[in-house]
Amino acid sequence: MLLLDIANGWKTAIMIVAMIAVFYFFLIKPQSDKTKKEAAYRESLKNGDRVMTAGGVHVTFVSADHGMATVEAAPGVRMKVQLATLQPIPERKNG
């Protein structure tokens, strides 16, 4: 009943603030947290780690320099890829 007593301008302002809060907590903050988690993962990579490229190729991480990563697809076969495309290999679910 309290909202009925407030002028229409205040109702609109309260709804806009509520919508901004919903967008922040359901869209912006989770995406920001995901980006930070991915950056921390890429910073923690070390020589010999098994990773997957965005194209789905399973490779071994060798080194990183200026946003580029050197990976080894097979013994003696090295490639340079964007560091941002590297991600952990998904766990297989038995079932």
RODO-2510 file (C-alpha; in nm, 4 decimals, decimal comma):
residues 95
     n   res          X          Y          Z
     1     m     0,0000     0,0000     0,0000
     2     l     0,2933     0,2303     0,0523
     3     l     0,3678     0,2411    -0,3215
     4     l     0,0175     0,3635    -0,3909
     5     d     0,0847     0,6719    -0,1791
     6     i     0,4045     0,7652    -0,3628
     7     a     0,3801     0,9978    -0,6608
     8     n     0,4029     0,8416    -1,0075
     9     g     0,7480     0,9911    -1,0658
    10     w     0,8870     0,8093    -0,7647
    11     k     0,7298     0,4807    -0,8718
    12     t     0,9011     0,5096    -1,2076
    13     a     1,2366     0,5930    -1,0480
    14     i     1,2095     0,2985    -0,8093
    15     m     1,1267     0,0610    -1,0967
    16     i     1,4210     0,1863    -1,3039
    17     v     1,6597     0,1381    -1,0101
    18     a     1,5160    -0,2111    -0,9521
    19     m     1,5643    -0,3014    -1,3199
    20     i     1,9240    -0,1786    -1,3141
    21     a     1,9892    -0,3868    -0,9999
    22     v     1,8418    -0,6971    -1,1653
    23     f     2,0536    -0,6464    -1,4781
    24     y     2,3651    -0,5975    -1,2673
    25     f     2,3194    -0,9042    -1,0451
    26     f     2,1931    -1,1410    -1,3149
    27     l     2,3922    -1,0325    -1,6226
    28     i     2,6862    -0,8013    -1,5594
    29     k     2,8332    -0,9438    -1,2362
    30     p     2,8271    -1,3126    -1,3425
    31     q     2,9937    -1,2265    -1,6747
    32     s     3,2581    -1,0213    -1,4952
    33     d     3,3259    -1,3074    -1,2530
    34     k     3,3533    -1,5544    -1,5423
    35     t     3,6011    -1,3288    -1,7246
    36     k     3,8167    -1,2963    -1,4112
    37     k     3,8100    -1,6736    -1,3577
    38     e     3,9179    -1,7392    -1,7188
    39     a     4,2005    -1,4835    -1,6927
    40     a     4,3222    -1,6445    -1,3695
    41     y     4,3193    -1,9852    -1,5408
    42     r     4,5286    -1,8588    -1,8315
    43     e     4,7745    -1,6921    -1,5925
    44     s     4,8187    -2,0223    -1,4060
    45     l     4,9118    -2,2248    -1,7164
    46     k     5,2570    -2,3794    -1,7044
    47     n     5,4711    -2,5828    -1,9420
    48     g     5,3248    -2,9307    -1,9946
    49     d     4,9611    -2,8525    -1,9097
    50     r     4,7055    -3,0183    -2,1372
    51     v     4,4562    -2,7652    -2,2739
    52     m     4,2035    -2,7331    -2,5539
    53     t     4,1888    -2,4618    -2,8191
    54     a     3,8617    -2,2926    -2,9142
    55     g     3,8554    -2,5215    -3,2189
    56     g     3,8527    -2,8293    -2,9963
    57     v     4,2123    -2,9386    -3,0586
    58     h     4,3722    -3,0953    -2,7504
    59     v     4,7281    -2,9644    -2,7158
    60     t     5,0073    -2,9276    -2,4627
    61     f     5,0868    -2,5755    -2,3436
    62     v     5,4523    -2,4744    -2,3948
    63     s     5,4772    -2,0986    -2,3313
    64     a     5,3002    -1,7631    -2,3583
    65     d     5,4210    -1,4221    -2,4718
    66     h     5,2255    -1,1003    -2,5449
    67     g     4,8833    -1,2635    -2,5778
    68     m     5,0106    -1,5498    -2,7922
    69     a     5,0679    -1,9050    -2,6721
    70     t     5,2950    -2,1706    -2,8143
    71     v     5,1331    -2,5127    -2,7955
    72     e     5,2431    -2,8567    -2,9064
    73     a     4,9872    -3,0690    -3,0947
    74     a     5,2207    -3,3689    -3,1409
    75     p     5,5857    -3,4302    -3,0564
    76     g     5,7814    -3,1700    -3,2523
    77     v     5,4693    -2,9997    -3,3956
    78     r     5,4366    -2,6553    -3,2391
    79     m     5,1770    -2,3902    -3,3195
    80     k     5,1161    -2,0345    -3,2080
    81     v     4,7577    -1,9545    -3,1036
    82     q     4,5856    -1,6697    -2,9253
    83     l     4,6172    -1,7207    -2,5497
    84     a     4,2507    -1,6240    -2,5091
    85     t     4,1418    -1,9318    -2,7098
    86     l     4,2872    -2,1784    -2,4596
    87     q     4,0523    -2,3442    -2,2158
    88     p     4,0571    -2,6458    -1,9856
    89     i     3,9755    -2,9837    -2,1338
    90     p     3,6206    -3,0750    -2,0278
    91     e     3,5834    -3,3703    -1,7926
    92     r     3,4266    -3,6795    -1,9414
    93     k     3,1123    -3,8059    -1,7749
    94     n     3,0863    -4,1830    -1,7583
    95     g     2,7338    -4,2923    -1,8188
***
